[in-house]
Each structure stands twice: as structure tokens, then as C-alpha cells.
Amino acid sequence: MGHEVELANVTKRFGGFTALRNISLRVPASSLTVVLGPSGAGKTTLLRIIAGLERPDEGRVLIDGVDVTDKPPWVRGAVMVFQRPALFPHMTAAENIAFGLEAMGVGRDEAVARVREVADLLRIRHLLSKLPDELSGGEAQRVALARALVLEPRILLLDEPLSNLDLSLREELRAEIRRIQRELKMTMLYVTHDQDEALELADYLAIIYGGELVEWGDTVSVYESPSSVRAARVLGHNILSPDSARKIGISADAAIAVPPHRVVLVDGDKCLVTRVARRRNYGIVEVMCSDTQLRAAVGYDVMDSVEVGDRVGVEVRGYSVLKRP
Amino acid sequence: MRVRVLDAGSAIAFLLLITLIYAPAISGLAPGLSVAELGKVLSQDFIRRAFIFSLTQASISAALATAIGGIAAIALTTISSKAASIIRALALLSFMAPPMIVVSGFTALYGRGGILSLAIPPLRALGEGFGGVVAAHVFYNIPLAMNLVYSTLVAVPSELVDAVRIYSGGRLWPVIKRVVIPYASPALIASYALTFIYCFASFAVPLTLGGPAYSTLEVYIYYFYRMLFDYGAAAATATVQLAVLAAATVLFTLAYTRLPPPPIGRRAVAVLPGRRYVKAASVAVLIAVAAYLTLPLMSVIIKSFLEPGNGFTLRGYERVFSPLFDQAIGTSGLRVIGNTLYFAMMTALVALTIGSFLAFTGGAVADALLTTLLAISPLTLAMGLLNIYGGLLPAPVLIIFAHTIAALPLVIKSLRLGFLRVGREIADAARVLGARGLLYFLRIVAPLSRSSYFVAAALAIVVSLGEFGATYLIARPEFYTLGIVIYSFRGVRDWPASYAASTVLLAMSASLLLLLSRRLERWM
């Protein structure tokens, strides 16, 4: 069964620098919540506070409604997986995985059984006798994941665990993490700056910017209709002032966010194509429609049919009003 | 809970400091902390002379050692890393050489009938008196200055040197002015202050090479305490000494905190341009330094086989290894060797146990310890140990205590370097997995800093092998060590025996240092 984590008005400063400012967030039980934000936004600090590796200057951390703010890491039931595997270099994979059980005082036989079980779950049984030196990056991160999962933590905290891996491995492990989360119905908090990762994994999405929680909700609504300017910026949406919006036929009393995939190129001559860029799996076409710049995410077929200097029409098929800064 | 564990740790660490260091230090100084005692001591002509001599020789020795060591460090960056390692290993050997061996070496090489002074009589000046004291102190401290400066040069980014070189048209002076001096100056100040401290409170060197005319305050502390049994005068002299040492310690601490973090596995950038004359000059400097550091030790070995005027002999070794009672030392030579090894092993054991605790639990506590130990001379602590524990504990235990105190700064430094290698990521991972206290230490920290333990043990053993002053103050003949016996044989003018005892002691510490030289190089 999953467990609920709650942060209440958490502030954390390092010297004169405020890393987190008045964060309140409730992570529902058995959900996978992704914390998305640019580098230096305070994502890792947030996880470290939940793990008990940092103490907030203000505010409380609650797990299942119990205040754990002053509790050390090992009694919280929250285990963290780090960006780098941080395996103990002098222990085999099996010993690494068993380490937390040893610390908990679990008997040898039970520990061996649980290590095997989690090794099967992560498909790393063949690696158990190897030393960290002998593992590839992906294998090491699987072992690190196993080392956390074997403790059957109430909450699993993942701090960009895949960011040092190459693309295919990242996708493979991402699917694995999602599968495990569903199988074990575990509450997971996953930090990343990679939107693909966030969108694929998240039940809920929290966006952090400059130490503040600027957007929070279920993934689809946060992504499709953010209500804060900073969230829209992190997500890479088009941000249009009410004036600019009016020029493409949308009347709003505040700025709006238009996700690039909601900008559709159609026949017409109102807009000028100013840039065409190929990305993995999709293309970006930038157009200028009477002073208003818009970015559209399109399929390769559409992208290949236009060139810079062409005139096209656009349709905006979805937007949200930005009520907050 | 974590806080509580650390608090308990700090409390025990603090308790150890009190019992082992602070209480003895205070007890050593207390009898002299009266106007009457201080006045009595300071009104003595010979004490004033000793004070001025201590100050002069320490200032000159520190300046020479720092200058030569600094130049040698820069020269080290211009030669191959393999050659640099050899020079640094030699330097370590001389830095860690027991003082009695160094004293023997200077006598063997430059003293009356010395190997070099026979050929070049003016070199006699380095074998005794003022010159001898300064020369031996410079010998000891060149390695210290060289390594401190070399460590800071390792931190110089190569891009910086390249940039200055390009913009200054490859000239030498701008590189020295803009790179070497700014980077090296904290290390130079730190090494001057540290060398000054060691020289000011020096005991074995002035006792043997200086003679009555060139005695430091530390020698008079011994004289008051052991010869005259005037504990008040001894303590008052120690107090005067402490005032100067404390000032130098403050200077050292200020400079030391500005040094870059210890380099691990990096090699210094060649800060000087690779011109032929620069390289030739560097090699010449290093050969001269290496000769200065090794010739005295080699002379000891040679002289141990020579009977003055009679050629080859093994008589010295026969006397050192004899199981029979020896009038000159008050016990047998073999027993002395046994004592020396026993104290060394026990010191390693005790210093590693206490040192791990201090290094692991308290950063600030450990720092305080290291700093305090600089300002309090070994004899002051030995007096205090005798005052407090003399009636409670047998002499061997006190000797092991004194050796442990002497070894702790190096042991703690080495262990902390090892603990640093554990790194924050591993530490965090262990914490979130539930490791704490003893389990964390035994399963994570200790295995990962294993090589630091070897180094710390070796250093503790070498310090114990070489310790002279405190042992001499505490020990009765049946607990004498080789260092004291070297001095005793000198006293009865049995030079082959004195040199043989020096050679045996040198073999013990050198073999250990050379065995671990690769690990020690990283430590230095």
C-alpha cells in the first residue's frame, strides 16, 4: 500500500540563498509524482528534505500525517536513489542491495531471499556477485534501484536517476520504473528536468521554478493548461499577451499559454514561416503572424512541406489563461 | 537521534582531549603560573640567553628551510613525476627520521672526525654549536616546506600558467609574480610558522649538537625538572615557551586555513617555462637538496662499521644486540630494541583507536586538538602526564600515552584524508539506507579508508620509534628506547655503538616508510 507525503510551508536557505520558498505540496498515496524544473530550481533540495538529509528552516514534512521533520532518514521509510548510483565500491551488488536490510537488522536468510526477489524484479540476478567497478552505468543504476526497493520503502525518492545514462537505456529503465511503481503501488517522487521523462512517468506533475512551486496537478491538466506564466515557460509553451492573442483571434483578459502541439498549420497566408527545425520524432516550425510569434510542434510530414519564407495559416486548438505570474 | 549520537561522540572526544591533552598541559604549566616563579626564571641569565638563542636559531632555521624547501618545490614541478616521487620519498624519510639519528648523522658527517669535515674542515661548523643546530633543523624542515609549497602548486590550474606565459611573451618573472608567489605565499607563511614552532621547542638537536652554550628553553625544562627537581622553574620556563609557540601557532593557523584542499592524485603544473637552463638549475637544486638530506643518514650507516682509527668493526652492533646488562644504559641492548618495538606497536594501536574516534566524530574537536598540540611542547605534556598519572600508571603506559599524543596529529590528518574520500554521495546513500554510528563506520568508512589506516599506523610507529624528549623525561632505564640509547652511547663516547643503534633505528623506520612510500606520497 502506498503512503502519502505532505510538505507544509517548507522553506530552506543555504546562507543567503533561498533554495525553497514556502512550498506546500501533497503527494497522493500510490502515485508517481514528477517534480519538473530547470537546473538550480530546488528540486534536489526538495527530495533531500523529504529523505531527511536536509532539515527545512521553516515548515513541516509529514508522512501519512505524521510529522517527521525532525526525524533522521532511517526512521522515515523514505529511501532515495541518487543521480549517480553511489554504490559502495567495496561491496558486491548483492552486498550493496542487502546493506539496508543489514542496517535494519534483518536476518541473513531473509535478506538473501529478499535480495533475490528484488533482483528478479529488476532482472539483475546475473549481476549479484559483481563489484560496482564491473557494472555498466545502466546496470549500476539498476542495482542502486534494487538497493532502495528491497527495503520496501513507504516512499521512493528518485533524483534524476537516469540522467547519466544514454538514451535507449534511459527509455528502457523509465518503463521499468513505471512498471515497478504500478506493480508495487508505491508512492514515488521523481525529480527530472527532462519533459519527456516527466510526461511519460507522471501521474501528477509539480513544477518548481526559482525555489517556488508554481504549478501542481494531474499531468495532463498541468501540461495542457498551466495557469502560471513560469510553469508555461518551464514547459516551453507559447506565451502570448492579451494583445498578441487578440491578433490571432483569441480574446482573453490575461496572458495565455499555447502548447506548441496545439498550434496547427493550415492553408492560408496570414503568417510567415521564420524557422524550421528538426527534432527527434517531431519538427518545430516558427511563424510570425502580424507581430505575434508562435511555435508549432508538427509531424515530419508537415515540417517537410514548408520552408522559411512560405506563407501559411495557423489554428490554435487549445490554450489556457495564465492567471498567476 | 542523529544529533544525539553525534553529541555522545563529541562528548567522548572532548573527554579524551581533556584526559590526554588539556589536563596534562595545564598540570604541566600550572606550577609555573605565578609571578614569583616566572620572575625567578626570567631573572636568570642563562634562561634569557636560552630564550634569545631559541628565538634566533628558530627564526634563521625557519627562514632557510622555507626558502630552500620553496625553491625545491618549484624545481620539483619541472622534472618527471617519477623523479619527483623519488625526491619526495627521500624527503619524507628525512622529515620522519628520529631526531637522534639526524643528530648522529650530522656528527658522523660534519662533526669532529666526520666523513666530510675531515676533507673540508670549514664544514665542521655544521657539526656542532649554533651552526650544527641550525643545519640539523634545516635538514628536518626542508621536506616540510617543500611539500606544503608543492601541494599548493598542484592546485595551480595549468590554463592559468599557460595564459600568463602567452600574455607575457614567455618571460619568467611574470609567471613567478602572477602565479607562483600568489599561490605559494600562504604555504610559505604556514611552513615558516610551523618550522619555527618545531625549531623553537626543539630538544634532542640542541641537547646533543648545541651543548650548554646553545640550549633551547625546552632543554632547560628538562634540566629543571629532571636534574634540579625544580618543578616550578620547569613549569615557568614551559609557560614562557608557550607564549611564543602560541603566537606562532596563531600565525600558522591563519595561513594554513588559506591553503587549498589536499591534492589527491594530481601532479603539479610545471610553473616555470621548460627552458634548458631552468631545467638544469632545477636538477642542480634537487641534487643538492637530496644530497643534504641523505648524506647524514648514509654517514651513520658507514660510521657504524668503523672503529675510530682501527677500521672495520661490528662491535657496535654486538653491543646493541647484546642480551647482557650494559652499564652505560642500565639495561641490555636487546631489551631496548624490544622496548622500542613494543612501544611503537602499542602506540599505533592506541593512536589509531583514539585517532579514528577523533577524526570521525568531530571536525572542530579534531582541529582544536591539532592546533593545541602545536603550541604545547612534548616535554610540557610529559611533565603534565607525570604530574597527573605518575602515581597511578606505570611508566610504560605513560610512555605510550606520550607517544600517542605525539602521533595523534599525523594519525588524525591521515585518517581524515581517508574519510574525505568516502564522499558525500556514498555518505548520503548509506544514511538513507539506515546506516548510522558504528555500522556506518565499520561497514562503509573503515573499509573505504583502509589505505589511510595503513598510512596512519606507519606514521604512528615511526613517530613512536623516534620520540626522544618525552620518553627521556618519563622512562627509567628498563624502559629505555633506541633513541635514548643512542644518546647514552654518545655520552660514553662509544661512537660505533651509538651509530649502530642509530642504524638499527633507521632501518626500522626507513623500511616502514619506503614500504608505504607510494601511499605516503599521496598523504604528504
Contacts between the chains, C-beta under 8 A, distances in Angstrom:
chain1	res1	chain2	res2	distance
A	48	B	428	7.9
A	51	B	432	5.3
A	52	B	431	7.9
A	52	B	432	7.5
A	53	B	428	5.6
A	53	B	431	6.6
A	53	B	432	6.9
A	71	B	1	7.7
A	72	B	1	5.0
A	72	B	2	4.4
A	72	B	431	7.8
A	72	B	436	7.3
A	73	B	431	5.0
A	73	B	432	4.8
A	73	B	434	7.6
A	74	B	431	7.1
A	74	B	432	7.4
A	74	B	433	7.6
A	74	B	434	3.8
A	74	B	435	7.8
A	74	B	436	6.5
A	75	B	1	7.3
A	78	B	432	7.5
A	79	B	432	5.4
A	79	B	433	6.8
A	80	B	428	7.4
A	80	B	429	7.9
A	80	B	432	4.7
A	82	B	425	6.0
A	82	B	428	6.8
A	82	B	429	6.4
A	84	B	425	6.0
A	86	B	425	4.1
A	86	B	426	5.5
A	86	B	428	7.0
A	86	B	429	4.0
A	87	B	429	7.8
A	88	B	426	6.4
A	88	B	429	7.6
A	88	B	430	7.4
A	88	B	443	7.9
A	88	B	444	6.2
A	88	B	448	7.7
A	89	B	426	8.0
A	89	B	448	7.1
A	90	B	447	4.7
A	90	B	448	6.2
A	99	B	430	7.6
A	99	B	433	5.6
A	99	B	435	7.0
A	99	B	443	7.2
A	100	B	433	3.7
A	100	B	434	5.4
A	100	B	435	7.9
A	102	B	439	7.5
A	102	B	443	7.5
A	103	B	433	6.0
A	103	B	434	3.6
A	103	B	435	4.9
A	103	B	436	7.7
A	103	B	439	5.8
A	104	B	434	5.7
A	144	B	429	7.8
A	147	B	429	7.9
A	147	B	433	6.8
A	148	B	432	7.9
A	148	B	433	7.7
A	151	B	433	7.1
A	151	B	434	7.6
